[in-house]
Amino acid sequence: ELYVSVQHDGMIYIDRKWYPADEFAKRMREFGVRAPHKRLLLRADRDLPFSVVRSVLVTLQRAGFQRVSLITFEGSPLALIGHSAA
C-alpha cells in the first residue's frame, strides 16, 4: 500500500515524508512506472477545497494510477497514521 496525505495547508506527504508539488508529481510517476497496480490511499483534510484534492487526483492519474481510495480527516495525517496502525 502507498499512502498519500494532503493537510489543511495543502502540504502533500507520501507515507510520512513531505514533498513540494513538483517533486510529488515526479515521485508519483516513479511509483507509477514501478508499481502501477499498487493500492493507493489518498487521505485529505476535510477542510480542503475540492480543487486541491482534484489536483492531487489528476497528478495520481497522470502518474498511471487508475484506482485510488479516498478518505478525509481532520488534523495531522501523522496522527491518522498512528490510529491506522493500531
N, C-alpha and C positions, 0 to 999 in steps of 0.2 A: 504494500500500500504506500501511496505517496500522499502526504498532507500539504495542502496549500492553505494559508490563513491570511485574511485581509482584516487588519484592525480598523478601528473607527477613524483613525487619521490617514488611512489609505496605505499604510506600510504593509508590504507583502512578505510573507515568510514561506519558505519551503522547509517543511519539518520545523526546526527551531532556529533556522538561520534567516536573517533579513536580507532581502535583495532589492536594489533600486529597480524601477520598472524595466529599463533596457536590459539589465543583467538577468532579471527574472525571465524575460522572454527568451534570452539566449539559453539559459539553463533548462527551461522547459522544452525547447527544441532539441537539446541534447537528450533529455529524458525520453522525448517522443520518438527519437530515432532508435534509442537503445531498447525501450520497453513501451511501445505504443498501447499495449493491452493491459498495462499495469493499472490496478484500481486506484482512482484518484478521488480524493475527498477535498472539496473546497469548503472551507469554513469562513464565513463572512460576518462581520459585526452587523447586527440587525439595524443599526442606525445609519449604515452607509446608503448613499443614494444608489438606486439600481444601476445608474450609468457606470459607476465604479465597478460594481460586480460584473456587469455586462462586459466591460473592457477586459477584465481578467478572464472571463469565459471565452472571449474572442481570442485572446492570447493562447489559451489552452487548446482551442480548436485549431488554430494555425500551427501549433506545435505537433498536431497529429492526434490529439486525444479526442475521442468521439463520445465517451461516456464519463460523466462526472457526477458524483453525488454532492449535493449542496446542503449544508446546514448553516443555521445562523446562531450567533452567540452574543452575549454582552460581556464587555471587559476584555481582558488579555487572552489571546489564544493559548498562551503558555499555561494559564490556569485551566483552560479547557483540556489541553493535552494531559495535564495531571489527573483530571477527572476521568478522561477516556481510558487511562492506563489502569485505573483502579478496578 
